[in-house]
Amino acid sequence: MSTQKTLIFHATGGDLAISTIQDWHITVSNDATTSEQYAAEEFQKWFNQATQLTLSLATVQPNAAPDRGQIAISGLPGLGDEDIQITVASGNVQIHGGLPRGVLYAVYQFLEELVGIRFLTAEHTHIPDAPALKIPCGSYTYSPPFSFRWSYYRENSEDPTFAAKRKVNTVTDAENLGGKTQQQLINHSFHALVPYGTYGESHPEYYALVDGKRDTNTHGGGPQLCVTNPEVIEVAAASAIQQLTERSEATNISVSQADTAAYCRCETCETLNEAEDSPMGSQLTFVNAVAERIEKAHPHVKVGTLAYWYTREPPKTVTPRHNVQIQLCSIECCTLHAIDNPDCEQNQAFCQDTNAWGKICDDIWIWNYNTNFRSYDLPFPNLRSIAPNVRYFLHNNAKGVFMQANGNGLAGEFSDLRNYLISHLIWNPHLDAETLLNEFVNLHYEAAAPPILEYIAFLHDNVDAKGLHPRCFPTPEDVGLDAESAQTIFDYFQQALALAEKSEIRARVEKAAIPAYKAMLVAGGEMQPEKRRTLINEYIALCQRYNMSHAAETQAAEAYFEELRS
């Protein structure tokens, strides 16, 4: 297995051999923060497992220069929250990072890149046999380009210690893990800023005029607001300012549309939208006005709004204020092809809009979709598009990335592999995704890896050959499934199971095989009733064994099992 370097490395010559540091010790400041202390303990634990060296942990005076024989671990106030600075010399090692999370991330980066440890899943950490390891002497630095990184898997929220190893900075307030970023996800918020339950009866004019009457539908966080009403601007701004006063640590706030297309068609809103060639004309004018008022009370807070659905296309002349963030949502995009693939017509409109926003806003956020919300465990061919998409976002001024997946469910299709890929790539978009994918599959499935890799290639090639463009709610037909392809997929996993000689490897393959059973159930064609009943029973048994909690975004697994049994 080759180690893939991601830090910027400046060599100074020579190597540090593990065999020469058996009498060294790890140091932290005697006034170390909780996260610095935890970082040192994590280094001690994992370094021991890889090298068999038990290095003692000692405290030193704050800002003490490292002596020979020390592995000094500390936060540096001059670094950004998550910046990394590592120095390897013949006489000592310095592992520094920003506070509160950078120092812990620096330890994990050291262990991954310079020792070869791989934090694959919460239950599986690959520990190399490293007693003869030699670490190149030099300085290593890194500053992550995305300040908000959310690989939205329940595996992360269920185990925040694992999320920290994957450098997902959005799931926990735990001090030892450095807490989470104080930037919040930009989301639907009109219902919280101007609650319909508070103002709907007394001020119906605050809400969207649709088909000649004020909307009263609260579905999707609605109704939308009449965004050109001056009183609505003041009420929304006052609500946002109050929220920020109560949450003083926040660095941004969402001022954004409800999840419904019933936006206001009153004469004032429509005139503005027509002049700007987009419903975002009135929306962004409203957000700018609210942001102007927020800045007076909270000058360092950013105001985020969604460019989503009917507001995705930027207005002709209105541009975001300097304190406004734009979060683009790619829900209409093909998930097989990269967003900037010129041969995918389905992605061209989003690509054009993203390029346009990138020219007028330097604080773009991305809401990208990485699962089948209709069926979490159906084969889903997006593994080839994740890396180019993340790099595309970076090149268009993205500062935060929300990679939405099956965050409310466990054991979705390749959720562990995707989490590994996504968390790596939103930490460092320049990594090679194929290397990461092969690394995970070979380490996690060992002898059973070859047919699983063949399955992944077949799934993507089959969809591509059929000229399909699945989105994030695809049917079995949308992802190329028919009786023949479903059987092919099922056979790949039967081969993998036959190669899994160890019990822990067989368990991992069984979990990964759940989508193969699902493919047979929904696209396997006609089969004898007894065979189908057996298949259903085996499928349900696997789902229950590996804690699959949801069959879809809005359907619990047990409810789906009842449908299958009936």
VEXSESE-700042 format. One record per residue (C-alpha): x, y, z; residue number from 1; residue in one letter. Coordinates in steps of 0.02 Angstrom, whole numbers, padded with zeros to 5 digits. Each point is the difference from the previous one (the first is absolute). Layout:
<pts>
((X Y Z) NUM A)
...
</pts>
This chain:
<pts>
((00000 00000 00000) 1 M)
((00072 00168 -00049) 2 S)
((-00023 00150 00111) 3 T)
((-00081 00147 -00086) 4 Q)
((00076 00164 00058) 5 K)
((-00117 00149 00022) 6 T)
((00103 00121 00101) 7 L)
((00115 00128 -00078) 8 I)
((00172 -00074 00037) 9 F)
((00167 00091 00007) 10 H)
((00139 -00129 00019) 11 A)
((00152 00037 00108) 12 T)
((00091 -00163 -00035) 13 G)
((00014 -00164 00091) 14 G)
((-00127 -00113 00083) 15 D)
((-00060 -00027 00176) 16 L)
((00005 -00187 00034) 17 A)
((-00129 -00065 00123) 18 I)
((00134 -00111 00076) 19 S)
((00094 00155 00062) 20 T)
((-00142 00077 00101) 21 I)
((-00045 -00138 00122) 22 Q)
((00060 00106 00147) 23 D)
((-00088 00159 -00056) 24 W)
((-00152 00072 00086) 25 H)
((-00153 00098 -00052) 26 I)
((-00022 00174 00073) 27 T)
((-00146 00119 00023) 28 V)
((-00007 00166 00089) 29 S)
((-00050 -00008 00183) 30 N)
((-00140 00122 -00042) 31 D)
((-00055 -00099 -00153) 32 A)
((-00179 00015 -00058) 33 T)
((-00113 -00152 00005) 34 T)
((00024 -00027 -00187) 35 S)
((00191 00013 00012) 36 E)
((00004 -00127 00141) 37 Q)
((-00115 -00117 -00097) 38 Y)
((00107 00020 -00156) 39 A)
((00154 -00054 00097) 40 A)
((-00091 -00151 00071) 41 E)
((-00062 -00050 -00172) 42 E)
((00176 00012 -00069) 43 F)
((00067 -00107 00141) 44 Q)
((-00135 -00132 -00025) 45 K)
((00006 -00019 -00189) 46 W)
((00188 00021 -00017) 47 F)
((00022 -00140 00124) 48 N)
((-00116 -00115 -00097) 49 Q)
((00097 00028 -00161) 50 A)
((00179 -00001 00067) 51 T)
((-00015 -00096 00164) 52 Q)
((00090 00145 00085) 53 L)
((-00073 00057 00165) 54 T)
((00049 00182 00012) 55 L)
((-00031 00090 00165) 56 S)
((-00106 00157 00006) 57 L)
((00074 00149 00093) 58 A)
((-00045 00182 00028) 59 T)
((00114 00149 -00033) 60 V)
((-00009 00187 00029) 61 Q)
((-00106 00098 -00124) 62 P)
((00094 00051 -00158) 63 N)
((00152 -00103 00052) 64 A)
((00118 -00039 -00144) 65 A)
((00002 -00187 -00036) 66 P)
((00153 -00094 00062) 67 D)
((00079 -00151 -00082) 68 R)
((-00101 -00156 00019) 69 G)
((-00168 00088 00006) 70 Q)
((-00157 -00014 -00105) 71 I)
((-00078 00167 00042) 72 A)
((-00186 00017 -00029) 73 I)
((-00082 00170 00019) 74 S)
((-00117 00127 -00076) 75 G)
((00072 00158 -00073) 76 L)
((-00106 00158 00018) 77 P)
((00071 00072 -00161) 78 G)
((-00072 -00139 -00106) 79 L)
((-00176 -00010 -00068) 80 G)
((-00128 -00106 00092) 81 D)
((00046 -00156 -00098) 82 E)
((00171 00037 -00073) 83 D)
((00137 -00128 00020) 84 I)
((00186 00024 00025) 85 Q)
((00113 -00152 00028) 86 I)
((00190 -00002 00012) 87 T)
((00098 -00163 -00002) 88 V)
((00184 00015 00048) 89 A)
((00131 -00125 00052) 90 S)
((-00011 00057 00181) 91 G)
((-00184 00038 00024) 92 N)
((-00173 00010 -00077) 93 V)
((-00118 00148 00014) 94 Q)
((-00185 -00027 -00037) 95 I)
((-00092 00166 00003) 96 H)
((-00171 00054 -00055) 97 G)
((-00122 00142 00022) 98 G)
((-00124 00000 00142) 99 L)
((-00121 -00071 00037) 100 P)
((00006 -00141 -00131) 101 R)
((00160 00020 -00098) 102 G)
((00114 -00083 00127) 103 V)
((-00107 -00158 00003) 104 L)
((-00012 -00001 -00189) 105 Y)
((00190 00019 -00008) 106 A)
((00021 -00156 00106) 107 V)
((-00118 -00101 -00111) 108 Y)
((00085 00067 -00157) 109 Q)
((00171 -00052 00069) 110 F)
((-00065 -00173 00041) 111 L)
((-00081 -00021 -00170) 112 E)
((00132 00070 -00114) 113 E)
((00162 -00031 00091) 114 L)
((-00040 -00161 00092) 115 V)
((-00128 -00078 -00118) 116 G)
((-00149 -00021 00116) 117 I)
((-00169 00005 -00088) 118 R)
((-00159 00046 00094) 119 F)
((-00118 -00095 -00117) 120 L)
((-00159 -00018 00104) 121 T)
((-00046 00025 00181) 122 A)
((00031 -00186 00028) 123 E)
((00147 -00025 -00117) 124 H)
((00167 00088 00014) 125 T)
((00139 -00069 -00108) 126 H)
((00160 -00009 00102) 127 I)
((00157 -00029 -00104) 128 P)
((00146 -00102 00064) 129 D)
((00117 00148 00019) 130 A)
((00146 -00041 00117) 131 P)
((00123 00029 -00142) 132 A)
((-00086 00158 -00062) 133 L)
((00107 00149 -00052) 134 K)
((-00079 00173 -00002) 135 I)
((00078 00129 -00117) 136 P)
((00068 00150 00093) 137 C)
((-00076 00165 -00051) 138 G)
((-00143 00118 00031) 139 S)
((-00180 -00039 -00044) 140 Y)
((-00137 00132 -00011) 141 T)
((-00181 -00001 -00053) 142 Y)
((-00148 00117 00006) 143 S)
((-00169 -00075 -00052) 144 P)
((-00089 00100 -00135) 145 P)
((-00176 -00034 00066) 146 F)
((-00036 00069 00173) 147 S)
((-00167 -00094 00010) 148 F)
((00009 -00186 -00041) 149 R)
((-00146 -00117 00026) 150 W)
((00002 -00178 -00064) 151 S)
((-00180 -00028 00047) 152 Y)
((-00003 -00178 00061) 153 Y)
((-00077 -00063 00158) 154 R)
((00158 -00101 00029) 155 E)
((00082 00168 00040) 156 N)
((-00135 00069 00112) 157 S)
((-00014 -00166 00093) 158 E)
((00187 -00001 00037) 159 D)
((00073 00176 00010) 160 P)
((00173 -00069 00043) 161 T)
((00002 -00084 -00169) 162 F)
((-00064 00158 -00085) 163 A)
((00148 00093 00076) 164 A)
((00119 -00128 -00075) 165 K)
((-00082 00034 -00168) 166 R)
((00017 00188 00035) 167 K)
((-00187 00031 -00017) 168 V)
((-00020 00161 00100) 169 N)
((-00189 00014 00014) 170 T)
((-00065 -00135 00118) 171 V)
((00052 00026 00181) 172 T)
((00028 00131 00135) 173 D)
((00116 -00116 00098) 174 A)
((00149 00101 00064) 175 E)
((00124 -00142 -00016) 176 N)
((-00042 -00012 -00186) 177 L)
((00018 00187 -00023) 178 G)
((-00186 00031 -00014) 179 G)
((-00079 00039 -00167) 180 K)
((00013 00150 -00113) 181 T)
((-00110 00144 00052) 182 Q)
((-00059 00017 -00179) 183 Q)
((-00174 -00071 -00018) 184 Q)
((-00074 -00090 -00149) 185 L)
((-00094 00122 -00112) 186 I)
((-00176 -00067 -00002) 187 N)
((-00185 00044 -00016) 188 H)
((-00032 00132 00133) 189 S)
((-00145 00114 -00049) 190 F)
((-00114 -00096 00119) 191 H)
((00116 00043 00146) 192 A)
((00026 00182 -00046) 193 L)
((-00181 00047 -00033) 194 V)
((-00103 -00142 00077) 195 P)
((-00168 -00026 -00082) 196 Y)
((-00074 -00050 00167) 197 G)
((00046 00172 00069) 198 T)
((-00040 00113 -00147) 199 Y)
((-00111 -00099 -00119) 200 G)
((-00168 00055 00069) 201 E)
((00041 00181 00039) 202 S)
((00112 00034 -00150) 203 H)
((-00044 -00113 -00147) 204 P)
((00085 00128 -00113) 205 E)
((00168 -00060 00070) 206 Y)
((-00017 -00160 -00099) 207 Y)
((00008 -00049 -00183) 208 A)
((-00138 00048 -00118) 209 L)
((-00033 -00154 -00109) 210 V)
((-00141 -00014 -00125) 211 D)
((-00078 00160 00065) 212 G)
((-00004 -00045 00185) 213 K)
((00119 -00005 00146) 214 R)
((00076 -00172 00026) 215 D)
((-00042 -00089 00163) 216 T)
((00086 -00166 -00037) 217 N)
((00132 -00039 00131) 218 T)
((00068 -00152 -00093) 219 H)
((00188 00006 -00024) 220 G)
((00021 00137 00128) 221 G)
((-00116 00113 -00098) 222 G)
((-00083 00108 -00044) 223 P)
((00129 00104 -00089) 224 Q)
((00015 00183 00046) 225 L)
((-00047 00153 -00099) 226 C)
((00182 00051 -00011) 227 V)
((-00033 00177 -00063) 228 T)
((-00112 00047 00147) 229 N)
((00101 00127 00103) 230 P)
((-00075 -00063 00163) 231 E)
((00053 -00178 -00039) 232 V)
((00179 00060 -00022) 233 I)
((-00002 00080 00172) 234 E)
((-00083 -00149 00087) 235 V)
((00121 -00124 -00080) 236 A)
((00151 00107 00043) 237 A)
((-00056 00024 00180) 238 A)
((-00027 -00189 00019) 239 S)
((00171 -00039 -00071) 240 A)
((00085 00128 00110) 241 I)
((-00087 -00072 00153) 242 Q)
((00055 -00176 -00046) 243 Q)
((00179 00059 -00019) 244 L)
((-00004 00092 00165) 245 T)
((-00054 -00162 00084) 246 E)
((00134 -00099 -00094) 247 R)
((00149 00115 00013) 248 S)
((00124 -00131 -00063) 249 E)
((-00086 -00014 -00170) 250 A)
((00095 00062 -00152) 251 T)
((-00144 -00011 -00123) 252 N)
((-00189 -00010 -00008) 253 I)
((-00121 -00064 -00130) 254 S)
((-00125 00119 -00081) 255 V)
((-00076 -00111 -00130) 256 S)
((-00156 -00058 -00091) 257 Q)
((-00118 -00137 00054) 258 A)
((00007 -00168 -00090) 259 D)
((-00143 00038 -00120) 260 T)
((-00014 00081 -00172) 261 A)
((-00149 00106 00054) 262 A)
((00099 00162 00003) 263 Y)
((-00085 00169 00001) 264 C)
((-00079 00062 -00162) 265 R)
((-00061 00168 00062) 266 C)
((00025 00144 -00120) 267 E)
((00154 00069 00088) 268 T)
((00087 -00169 00012) 269 C)
((-00044 -00047 -00179) 270 E)
((00059 00166 -00070) 271 T)
((00169 -00021 00084) 272 L)
((00016 -00181 -00054) 273 N)
((-00042 00041 -00180) 274 E)
((00127 00140 -00002) 275 A)
((00133 -00119 00069) 276 E)
((-00049 -00151 -00109) 277 D)
((-00010 -00109 00156) 278 S)
((-00105 -00020 00158) 279 P)
((00167 00020 00087) 280 M)
((-00016 00186 -00041) 281 G)
((-00125 00033 00139) 282 S)
((00074 -00134 00113) 283 Q)
((00177 00067 -00002) 284 L)
((-00059 00180 00016) 285 T)
((-00091 -00054 00158) 286 F)
((00151 -00096 00068) 287 V)
((00115 00149 -00034) 288 N)
((-00118 00115 00095) 289 A)
((-00007 -00118 00149) 290 V)
((00190 -00023 -00008) 291 A)
((00026 00188 00004) 292 E)
((-00098 00011 00163) 293 R)
((00085 -00152 00075) 294 I)
((00172 00074 -00036) 295 E)
((-00036 00151 00109) 296 K)
((-00033 -00112 00151) 297 A)
((00117 -00145 -00041) 298 H)
((00133 00064 -00120) 299 P)
((00098 -00162 -00008) 300 H)
((-00146 -00115 -00041) 301 V)
((-00035 -00063 -00175) 302 K)
((-00178 -00018 -00066) 303 V)
((-00030 -00156 -00102) 304 G)
((-00137 -00036 -00126) 305 T)
((-00040 -00146 -00115) 306 L)
((00015 00011 -00188) 307 A)
((-00120 -00143 -00021) 308 Y)
((-00136 -00054 -00119) 309 W)
((-00082 00160 -00066) 310 Y)
((00135 00113 00076) 311 T)
((00152 -00093 -00068) 312 R)
((00024 00114 -00150) 313 E)
((00085 00162 00053) 314 P)
((-00088 00165 -00033) 315 P)
((00055 00110 -00144) 316 K)
((00064 00149 00101) 317 T)
((-00027 -00031 00187) 318 V)
((00157 -00068 00083) 319 T)
((00027 -00068 00176) 320 P)
((00059 00121 00134) 321 R)
((00175 -00032 00068) 322 H)
((-00075 -00087 00153) 323 N)
((-00113 -00118 -00098) 324 V)
((00036 -00183 -00034) 325 Q)
((-00081 -00092 -00146) 326 I)
((-00035 -00186 00021) 327 Q)
((-00027 -00085 -00168) 328 L)
((-00102 -00160 -00003) 329 C)
((00029 -00130 -00136) 330 S)
((-00162 -00098 00019) 331 I)
((-00038 00001 -00187) 332 E)
((00171 -00069 -00049) 333 C)
((00049 -00168 -00071) 334 C)
((00095 -00095 00133) 335 T)
((00094 -00116 -00119) 336 L)
((00095 00137 -00091) 337 H)
((00106 00141 00068) 338 A)
((-00094 00164 00009) 339 I)
((00123 00082 -00121) 340 D)
((-00003 -00145 -00123) 341 N)
((-00039 00089 -00164) 342 P)
((-00080 -00157 -00072) 343 D)
((-00135 -00009 00135) 344 C)
((-00141 00115 -00054) 345 E)
((-00092 -00025 00163) 346 Q)
((00137 00089 00098) 347 N)
((00030 00146 -00116) 348 Q)
((-00127 00119 00078) 349 A)
((00067 -00026 00176) 350 F)
((00177 00018 -00064) 351 C)
((-00044 00165 -00084) 352 Q)
((-00084 00065 00157) 353 D)
((00146 -00052 00110) 354 T)
((00124 00086 -00115) 355 N)
((-00107 00157 00003) 356 A)
((-00015 00002 00190) 357 W)
((00187 -00029 00017) 358 G)
((00032 00160 -00096) 359 K)
((-00106 00110 00117) 360 I)
((00023 -00084 00169) 361 C)
((00159 -00055 00088) 362 D)
((-00089 -00101 00135) 363 D)
((-00091 -00141 -00089) 364 I)
((-00067 -00149 00096) 365 W)
((-00055 -00163 -00079) 366 I)
((-00143 -00119 00039) 367 W)
((00039 -00157 -00100) 368 N)
((-00096 -00165 -00004) 369 Y)
((00086 -00168 00020) 370 N)
((-00133 -00132 00026) 371 T)
((-00163 -00065 -00070) 372 N)
((-00128 00078 00116) 373 F)
((-00134 -00113 -00074) 374 R)
((00095 -00158 00047) 375 S)
((00154 00013 00110) 376 Y)
((00056 -00179 -00036) 377 D)
((-00022 -00006 -00189) 378 L)
((00162 -00002 -00104) 379 P)
((00045 00183 -00030) 380 F)
((00132 00044 -00132) 381 P)
((00078 00164 00059) 382 N)
((00172 -00057 00061) 383 L)
((00087 00069 -00155) 384 R)
((-00076 00173 00012) 385 S)
((00037 00043 00182) 386 I)
((00180 00058 -00022) 387 A)
((-00022 00105 -00158) 388 P)
((-00154 00080 00077) 389 N)
((00093 00049 00158) 390 V)
((00143 00073 -00103) 391 R)
((-00125 00094 -00107) 392 Y)
((-00080 00076 00155) 393 F)
((00171 00054 00063) 394 L)
((00041 00086 -00164) 395 H)
((-00160 00101 00012) 396 N)
((00033 00085 00167) 397 N)
((-00082 -00132 00111) 398 A)
((00044 00019 00184) 399 K)
((-00118 -00130 00073) 400 G)
((-00063 -00167 -00064) 401 V)
((-00150 -00097 00064) 402 F)
((00006 -00172 -00082) 403 M)
((-00174 -00062 00040) 404 Q)
((-00021 -00188 00008) 405 A)
((-00101 -00119 00108) 406 N)
((00032 00099 00157) 407 G)
((-00154 -00067 00089) 408 N)
((00036 -00182 -00041) 409 G)
((00129 -00134 00032) 410 L)
((00069 -00130 -00122) 411 A)
((-00047 00085 -00163) 412 G)
((00083 -00056 -00161) 413 E)
((00190 00013 00024) 414 F)
((-00028 00132 00134) 415 S)
((00167 -00043 00080) 416 D)
((00096 00010 -00164) 417 L)
((-00085 00163 -00050) 418 R)
((00032 00077 00169) 419 N)
((00184 -00043 -00018) 420 Y)
((00007 00074 -00174) 421 L)
((-00102 00156 00036) 422 I)
((00083 00046 00164) 423 S)
((00172 -00019 -00078) 424 H)
((-00045 00105 -00151) 425 L)
((-00084 00144 00091) 426 I)
((00153 00009 00112) 427 W)
((00117 -00005 -00150) 428 N)
((-00086 00013 -00171) 429 P)
((00162 -00040 -00092) 430 H)
((00011 -00181 00057) 431 L)
((-00019 -00137 -00130) 432 D)
((-00171 -00079 00025) 433 A)
((00043 -00162 -00089) 434 E)
((00148 -00026 00117) 435 T)
((-00111 00033 00151) 436 L)
((-00137 -00117 -00063) 437 L)
((00120 -00142 -00037) 438 N)
((00087 00026 00167) 439 E)
((-00163 -00012 00097) 440 F)
((-00068 -00151 -00094) 441 V)
((00164 -00097 00009) 442 N)
((00028 00035 00184) 443 L)
((-00180 -00023 00054) 444 H)
((-00047 -00154 -00101) 445 Y)
((00173 -00077 -00022) 446 E)
((-00011 -00161 -00105) 447 A)
((-00180 00041 -00047) 448 A)
((00049 00168 -00076) 449 A)
((00020 -00050 -00186) 450 P)
((-00183 -00041 -00038) 451 P)
((-00057 00152 00099) 452 I)
((00111 00111 -00107) 453 L)
((-00069 -00088 -00154) 454 E)
((-00176 00037 00062) 455 Y)
((00039 00185 00021) 456 I)
((00070 00010 -00176) 457 A)
((-00146 -00097 -00073) 458 F)
((-00131 00106 00086) 459 L)
((00070 00164 -00066) 460 H)
((00043 -00067 -00173) 461 D)
((-00173 -00076 -00020) 462 N)
((-00090 00163 00038) 463 V)
((00117 00097 -00113) 464 D)
((-00019 -00122 -00144) 465 A)
((-00189 00014 00010) 466 K)
((00009 00190 -00012) 467 G)
((-00086 00027 00166) 468 L)
((00014 00153 00113) 469 H)
((-00062 -00047 00175) 470 P)
((-00037 00138 00124) 471 R)
((-00017 -00021 00187) 472 C)
((-00173 -00081 -00002) 473 F)
((00030 -00134 -00134) 474 P)
((-00108 -00152 -00036) 475 T)
((00082 -00169 -00032) 476 P)
((-00015 00035 -00186) 477 E)
((00088 00168 00021) 478 D)
((00156 -00089 00066) 479 V)
((-00001 -00128 -00139) 480 G)
((-00075 -00146 00093) 481 L)
((-00091 -00138 -00091) 482 D)
((-00008 -00188 00027) 483 A)
((00168 -00030 -00083) 484 E)
((00098 00138 00087) 485 S)
((-00079 -00038 00168) 486 A)
((00056 -00181 -00014) 487 Q)
((00175 00055 -00052) 488 T)
((00012 00111 00154) 489 I)
((-00066 -00139 00112) 490 F)
((00130 -00120 -00071) 491 D)
((00143 00120 00036) 492 Y)
((-00045 00001 00184) 493 F)
((-00022 -00188 00006) 494 Q)
((00178 -00012 -00066) 495 Q)
((00057 00124 00132) 496 A)
((-00085 -00099 00138) 497 L)
((00086 -00159 -00060) 498 A)
((00169 00087 00014) 499 L)
((-00031 00069 00174) 500 A)
((00087 -00129 00108) 501 E)
((00009 00098 00163) 502 K)
((-00160 00031 00099) 503 S)
((00028 00188 00012) 504 E)
((00030 00013 -00188) 505 I)
((-00156 -00102 -00036) 506 R)
((-00101 00118 00111) 507 A)
((00063 00151 -00097) 508 R)
((-00042 -00082 -00166) 509 V)
((-00172 -00050 00061) 510 E)
((-00036 00181 00046) 511 K)
((00061 00059 -00170) 512 A)
((-00107 -00134 -00085) 513 A)
((-00166 00070 00061) 514 I)
((-00022 00106 -00160) 515 P)
((00028 -00157 -00107) 516 A)
((-00148 -00082 00086) 517 Y)
((-00100 00161 -00021) 518 K)
((00041 00002 -00186) 519 A)
((-00066 -00176 -00019) 520 M)
((-00159 00040 00095) 521 L)
((-00044 00156 -00101) 522 V)
((00073 -00044 -00171) 523 A)
((00038 -00185 -00002) 524 G)
((-00148 -00044 -00110) 525 G)
((-00123 -00142 00022) 526 E)
((00048 -00134 00124) 527 M)
((-00082 -00144 00089) 528 Q)
((-00098 00054 00155) 529 P)
((00106 -00110 00113) 530 E)
((00161 00073 -00070) 531 K)
((-00065 00177 00026) 532 R)
((-00053 -00038 00179) 533 R)
((00174 -00070 00035) 534 T)
((00081 00153 -00076) 535 L)
((-00110 00116 00103) 536 I)
((00040 -00093 00160) 537 N)
((00187 00004 -00035) 538 E)
((-00008 00185 -00043) 539 Y)
((-00095 00045 00158) 540 I)
((00118 -00107 00106) 541 A)
((00152 00092 -00070) 542 L)
((-00080 00171 00024) 543 C)
((-00042 -00040 00181) 544 Q)
((00170 -00078 00034) 545 R)
((00090 00157 -00060) 546 Y)
((-00120 00126 00078) 547 N)
((-00075 00074 -00157) 548 M)
((-00117 00125 00079) 549 S)
((-00079 00083 -00153) 550 H)
((-00050 -00066 -00170) 551 A)
((-00022 00178 -00065) 552 A)
((00008 00178 00064) 553 E)
((-00180 -00006 00060) 554 T)
((-00023 -00187 00030) 555 Q)
((00065 -00102 00146) 556 A)
((00073 -00168 -00046) 557 A)
((-00127 -00098 00102) 558 E)
((-00143 00083 -00094) 559 A)
((00078 -00054 -00164) 560 Y)
((00025 -00177 00066) 561 F)
((-00185 -00010 00038) 562 E)
((-00038 00051 -00180) 563 E)
((00111 -00140 -00064) 564 L)
((-00077 -00130 00113) 565 R)
((-00180 00044 -00047) 566 S)
</pts>
